[in-house]
Amino acid sequence: MRTLAVVAACLAATAVGFTHAVINPDVPTSWLLSDLTLAAIALCLRGGGVLAGGLLANAIVAQLCGGVPDFVPLAGRLLSPGDLAIVLGFLPIAYRYSKPVSDESFASDC
C-alpha cells in the first residue's frame, strides 16, 4: 500500500513540476529491467516500500516522458521525485539492517 502511495505522489509531483523539468533521456532497456528488478527486491525487504515506489515511479515516467524528468534541486543536482523517494527509501532499510549487535549475542556464541 505504501509503495502505491509513493508511486502516486511521485507521478503527481512530476505532473506538477514537469514544465520546469530537464528530461534525462538516458534510460536504456537494461536500466528499466534493473529498475524493476531492484523494485521487486525492495518489496521483499522490511521497510522497502518507499524505495520500491521511487524505483517504479522512475520506470513509469521514463516510459511516459521519454526519460526521467529531473527538477528538484538537491545538493547541486537536479533529481526527480522518484529519485528523492529512492534516497529516502534507503533510510529505513539501512536503519533496520544496521542495528548494532548487543553484548548478549557475543556471550551466547561462546
C-alpha positions, 0 to 999 in steps of 0.5 A: 500500500505504501509503495502505491502511495509513493508511486502516486505522489511521485507521478503527481509531483512530476505532473506538477513540476514537469514544465520546469523539468530537464528530461534525462533521456538516458534510460536504456532497456537494461536500466528499466529491467534493473529498475524493476528488478531492484523494485521487486527486491525492495518489496521483499525487504522490511521497510522497502516500500518507499524505495520500491515506489521511487524505483517504479515511479522512475520506470513509469515516467521514463516510459511516459516522458521519454526519460526521467524528468529531473527538477528538484534541486538537491545538493547541486543536482537536479533529481526527480521525485522518484529519485528523492523517494529512492534516497529516502527509501534507503533510510529505513532499510539501512536503519533496520539492517544496521542495528548494532549487535548487543553484548548478549549475542557475543556471550551466547556464541561462546 
